[in-house]
Amino acid sequence: MRPNLFYLIASIVLFTASITQAANWALLVAGSNGWYNYRHQADVCHAYQILHKNGIPDSNIVVMMYDDLAQNPANPTKGIIINHPRGQDVYHGVPKDYTGTTVTPQNFINILLGDKAAMQGIGSGKVIESGPNDNVFLYFTDHGATGLVAFPNSVLYATDLNATITKMYNGKKYKQMAIYIEACESGSMLENILPNNINIYATTASNAEESSYACYLDDKLATYLGDCYSVAWMENSDEKKFNKETLYDQYLVTKKKTHESHVMQYGDLQLGKTHHIDEFQGNEQQYFKENTHHYTQLKRDAVPMENVRISILAHRLVASKQNSTEQQRLQKELSQTLNANHIQQIVSVALSNNNDYSVEEITQKRMKLTQYNCYKTVTQYIHEKCFDLQNEFVLNKLWTVANLCEIRLNDCIITNAIDQTCRNRLYFDY
């Protein structure tokens, strides 16, 4: 009897210890900078407020954002960032773990892997120190393209993201993970790549071929405050009881509220149906009280990511004085924006000696990306020789470059076309 009692007590102690040791970890990333991209950092700040209010300690939340909005010359309310029209400040208290030039794909990978040595002397040095009993929540928001998402000065490829996730799984760096990605063509980061048996449930703002959408255009700030998918899931988290709603429930709500793009789910779909939001976003139920009556504006204000800059410029032009210096500056910027057609020139040159495919075939119908090595090589070369990849007008056309790889055009032919097209590297004024 006594041995049985001993084993019972020991089992209870071990079970209690495992619960005590389990923790929530989160990595929140805004991959852009600049006033035009205000919404991405506003999204991340809002996400932080949700996790913080629901009991995840700052020691377990890593935030990567450029941090150039609160004191930006264009900000009429210095020190304040909002994610909704007439919304409250979401900037206060947000940890400045990695800002400015430290917001990079390599730092992102090292943080996820818990590589403290690699991050020593960089930013806060904070990393995801999760273990086999811990849940991890990853939220990323920025521009994207076929098989990649953008960072301020570089890009993260789908293959590198998934290799990192697999390494975390093999290293027992988490029990379960939830991934939310807001970006154009964000489905391409996970589609046919993310396994369904490594305890990860993921949703994306769009499928592998379409834009995601910005929302909440604010006339006073002259920029978009949020992204449709992001504010949908966060407004849901603001108002719902986490312990009654699963990840899949939140996916359904977000899908219903995101009208223009197709919100997608990937990975272990059963995990999404059997695990609640509070297991990843905190469970102390001290909810961030954000206004949630603005849903009707999502449809009215929504604009594709690649058209955000054009929309903002157009609104500013309407408001500018006739024949003013400001009007002339805006007209010049808008003209430059509308003439970003260098990617098509690269495609044309690359196909000039190819009799099997026409330019129309390559530029009018998307092919599924499978030739990842070719795609990474040539897009990095475009970044080096032509212009920054993270420009949204460039990103919007990169699928045509992927098509060149899919028809098995030799890398050298494509890079030669890049050399011929990009005699001098372009630096956009904005």
Helices and strands as residue ranges (DSSP letters): H 2-21, E 24-30, G 35-37, H 38-53, G 58-60, E 61-64, G 100-102, H 105-112, H 116-119, E 135-141, E 144-145, E 148-150, E 155-157, H 158-170, E 176-182, G 186-189, E 200-204, E 213-218, E 223-227, H 228-239, G 242-244, H 247-257, E 264-267, H 269-274, H 278-281, H 295-301, E 303-304, G 305-307, H 308-319, H 325-338, H 342-350, H 359-364, H 372-385, H 392-395, H 398-406, H 411-421
